[in-house]
Amino acid sequence: MSTFDTRMEAALQAIADRGQRRVLAPARLMPGGRMERDGGALSDFSSNDYLGLSLHPELADRSARFAREWGAGAGASRLVTGTSPAHLALERRIARFKGTEAALLFASGWQANAAVLPALLAAAPGACVFTDRLNHSSLHHGCAAARVREIRFRHNDLAHLEELLVRHGGQAPARLIVTESVFSMDGDRADVAALSTLARRHDAFLFIDEAHATGVLGPAGAGLSARVSGGVDLVMGTFSKALGGFGAYVAGSALLCDYLVNACSGFIFSTAPPPSVLGAIDAALDLVPGMDAERAHLAALADRLRDGLWAMGIDTGASTTQIVPAIIGGEDEAMRLSTRLAERGMAVAAIRPPTVPKGSSRLRIALRATHGVGDVDRLLAAVRECR
């Protein structure tokens, strides 16, 4: 074994000793909010397929049609030969959906966040960057890649953000605020309208990650930023959650997108998304605006679940969305509860540090519009029994 092998083995053992070693478990999504794992069917409360579109026949059919028409791959990066008329047409659709001048496709949300932030900050050396302390790891990674020090404000505490803007931002050449609209582990929302007002007051650029809001919240599922027309400078979102496919987008001004085409290494040096991916996105954009009934059903299920967990004395934090954390506290207890629920036919992921703060290990319950009231009631009964 090489020195690196020995060190990796020791590092893995240290992770295992902390009870945090993770393994890959093959699974397959099934209709009706279910999944198949280890040869058995389970009620699936872990996937981010919030509208159930990953199995929608129109997404599969259009994905195949785009592949037949345009081929299996894009062939190159966007600036070489990888930009097809299908890419440009889809970007125009995304911009209309988000109510912005322009949009760009990216391979994934993680890639977009990690690549776009360094590009933005390269245009404004010395900028102060203000970030919510519970931002997704990809946003923190983007700031680290830009070699900037994050000024972190308390989670969703805009008074604290303004205090930091006054204290640190006044003498800076530029200011950047980075946050999510729906937080992936807590299921709570940022006040996007108030953030926009605050950003304008301090001449700050506002970057909003809408990965878990796109398709589910806002007018026609366009996200929370769509309620603040022109009030957010850059919106990032994904197609891999409520839209049932894969990939990500950045939406904003024509100037912003033109700049990123010329300065964002993650865009410049990545092969363009393949045609099959574009087809699934195109179909989802046809369907999502007309899914108000599914969005209302999803919201009602989440309210029912929160009420039931509260009645058992289980903290659900500030969740107001389809993501409902059942905060248990200890890592071992959260893992045991997840295991017991799996034994009863329910897949509910246990989330532990470092993904969430120490002492806040939880079941992260992700609801789908394809769940029914009975699914939620059975989950609540199982949690009550297992505890």
N, C-alpha and C positions, 0 to 999 in steps of 0.2 A: 504493500500500500504506500502511496505517496504521502508526503507531509500533509497535503491538503485533505486527502482521504481521512487520515487520522484525526485531523482537526474537525472535519465535518461530522465524523462519527461521534466525537466528544460533544460537539454542539448539539447534535440530535439527542444524545443521552441526557444532556442538561435540560432540553425542552421536555423530554419525557418525564424526568424527575419532578418537573414543575406541574405535571399533569396537563401539558398544553400541546402534546404532539398530535398532529393532525394527519389523517389518511384520506385518500380518495375513495369514494364509495359510488360505484356506477348506479345511475338512476335513469328512469325514462318518464317524462311527463305523460299523463293520460287524461282523457276527458273527465269533466265533472270535478275538477279540483283534486285529482288523485295522481299518484305516481307509482311506478313499479320499481322495487329495489329487492335484490336478493331473491328474486322469483316470486315475491309477494306484492300485493297492492296495499298502499297506505293512503290515507287522507293527507294531502300535501299542504302543510302550512309553513313551508320554507321558501318556496320559489317566488321570484319577483314577476311572474307572468300575470300581472294584476288584472288584466282584462280577458285572460284566456286566449289571446290571439296567437300564441305560438303554435297551436294546433288548428287554427282556422284554415279551412281548405283554400280560401282565396289567397292567403299568403303563400301557401305551398305551390298553388297553381301558377301564380304570377312569378314566383321565384324560378320555377322551372321554365316558364315562357321566356323570361329575360335571359336565362342561361342558354336556351336554344337559339335565341336571336343574336346574343352578343358573345357567347362562349363562356367557358368555365372561369376564366381569370381576366384581369384587366391588362396584364402584360407588362406594366411598368408603373412608375410613379406618375403622379398627376402632371408634373411639368415636363415629362418626357413624352410618352405616348399613351399614358393611362387615363386621360380625360376623354370620355365618350360623350356623345350627346345625351345619353341617359344620366350621366353624373350631373351635367349642367341643368337638365330639366328637373331632376330631383332636388337639387339645391334651390332652385327657384320655388318649388313647391314648399320646401321647408321654411323658406323666408316668408311666404304668404301665411303659412300655418302659424308662425311665431309673430307675425306682424312686424317684420324687420326688413331692411333694405336688401340684405344678402345673407347667405349662409354657406358653410363649408362642411363637407363630410369628413369624418375621421374614422379610424378603425375601431376605436373603443373609447369609452368615457375616461378610463384611466390614462390612455395614451393622450387624449385631448388635453386633460388637465395638466399632465406632466410636461407636455410640450408647449402648450399655449402660454402658460405663465412665464417661463423663461423668455419667450419671444416678446411678450408685452413689456416685461421689465427691462429688456435690452434697449427698448426705445426711450426709457426714462431712467437713466442711471441715477442712483441716489434716492429713488422713490421709497416712500414708507408704505409698507404692506400690512394691512390690518385684517386679521383672519379670526373667524370663530374657532374657539378652542376645540370644538367637536367636528370640525371639517373632516371630510373623507381623506384617507391617507394619500390619495393621488394629488390632492390640492397641496398638502404639506410637502409632498415630494417635488411638485413643481416649483414651490418656493425654494426648497433646498437646492434644486438644480440651477436656479437663478442666482444662488449664493447670496440670498438676502435674509436678513433676520426678520422673522415674523413678529409682529406686535399683536398678540392674541388677546381678544376680548372675551369676557365671560359669555357662555353660551346664550345666544339670543338676547343679550343684555345691551340694548342700543344706547342706554345712558352711559354705560361703561365705554362703549365704542366712541361716543362723542367726546367723552373725557380724554380718551387716548388720542383722538384726532386733534384736539386742542393742544394737548401736551407735546405730541411728537410731530404732528403733521404740518404745523404752521410754517416752519422754515424749510420743509422739504420741497424739492423741485416738483414733485407729483405725489399723489396719494392713490392707493389701490385698496378697495375693500373686496374681500373674497369670502363668500359664504354659500351655503346650500339653501334651497327653498324648502325642501323636505329632507330631514336628516334620517339617514338610512338605518341607524340603530335605535333611534328614539321615536321616529314617526311624528315628530312635531314640526311646526312650520315657522319659517322666518316671516317677519312682517315686511314684505317686499316693498310696499308703498312707503312705509316709514324709512326703510333703508334708502330708497331712492331720494326721498326728501333730504335725508341726512347727507347723502353723497353730493347732492347739488349744493347744499349749504357750504360744504367744505371743498368744493371743486375736486371731488374724488371720482375715480373710475370705478364703476360697480360691476363686479363679476359674480354671476349667480349660476350655481350648478343645479339644474332642474332634472337630474336623472330620475328621481323617484316621484316627481310631479308630472312629468310629461305623459300625456294620455289620460291621467287620472283626475287632475285638478285644473281649475281655470276654465275660461270659456271654450267650449268644444274640446276640452282636454288639452288645450295649448299651454298649460302650465300657469303657475302663479304670476310669472312676469308678464303674461299677456293681459293681466288686469291693470298694468301700469304702462300704458302705451308710451313708448319712447323713454321710459324711466330707468331702464337697465342697459348698460353699455354693451355687455357681452353676456349672452345666455348659452350655457352648455347643457346638452341633454343627450339621452341615449335612446336607441331603438331596441335595446336588448331586454327591456323590462315590460312596461305596459304595452309597447308596440310589438312585442312578440318575436322580434328578429335579432339583429346584431348591428353594431356600429354606433356612431355618435355624430353629433352635429355641434357646430358653433354658429350662433346667429347674432347679427349686429349690423352695424353700418357697412356700406360698401367700402369705405376707407379701411375699416378694421379688417375685413376679409381680404382686401387687396394686400394689406400689410402682411397678414399671416401667410398668404401664398408666397411672399417674398422673404419672410423672416422666420417662419416656424419650422424648425428642423424635422419635427415629428410628422409634419405634412409633406415637406419637400422630399424627404428621403424614404417615405413609406410607399409601398405598392398601393395603388388605388383599390378601393373596395370592389369586390368582384360583382358581376352582373346579377347573380342569384340573390345576393344580399340587397342590391338595389330594388329588385322586384318585390321582395317581401316588405321593404320599407314603403314602396309605392302603394302597395295594397293596404297596408296599415293606415296610411294617411287618407285613403278613401273611407275606411271604416270608422276610425276613431271619432271624428266630429259628430257622427250620428249615434254615439253610444252613451247618451245622457242617462238612459234607464239603467244601464250597467253600472255607471258611476254612482248613481243614487243608491242602488242595491249594495254596492261595495261599502259605501259610507254607512249605511244602516247596519250591515254586518259588523263593522268595526265598532260602532256604538254599542251594539249588543254584547260583543266580546268584552269591551272595556267595563261595562256595567257588571257583567258576570265575574270578572276578575276582581274588581273592587269589592264586590260582595263577599269574596273569599279573603279579603285583606291583602291582596297582591297588588303592589304598586305598578301602575302602567305609565308612570312619568307624565309628561305633557303631551302624549300622543293625541293627535286629532285626525289621523289619516288611516290608510289601510295597513300601515305598519304598527303593530301593537306589541311593545315589549312587556313581558311579564318578568319584572325585576326580582330576582331571587336573592342575590347577594354573593354567596360563596360559589366558587368554581365547581367544586365537587357536587354540591347540592343541585346546581343547574344541570350538570351532566347526568346525574342520577335521574332527575325528573325527565329529561329528554329521552333517556334510555327506556324508562318505564312507559312513557307515552308511545314510543316506537313499538314496544311489546304489545301495546293495545291497538296497533294499526294506525298510528298518527306520527307523521314526520314533522317534528318541530325542532329547529336547530337551536342548540345551546351556544351562546356567544360569550366568550371569555376574554380577559385581558390578553394581549394588548389592544384588541379591537375595541373594547370598551374600558372605561376607567376601573381600576382595582376596586373590588367590593360591590360592583354593579353587574356581575354576571347575570345573564338573563336568558329566557326563551325569547327569541325574536320571531313573533308570529306574523307572517305575511299572508294576508287574505287575498282571494281571487274572486272576481265577479262570478265565476263558475261554481263557487261554494254556495250552499244553501243555508237557511236558518238552522236546519237540523245538524249540519256539519259543525256549526259553531256551538250548538248546545251539547253535542257529543264531546267536543273538545273540552268544554267547561266541565262536564261531568267527569271526564277522565282526569283532568288536572285535580279536581276535588278529591277523587279517589286515590290518585298517586301521592298526593301530599299527606 
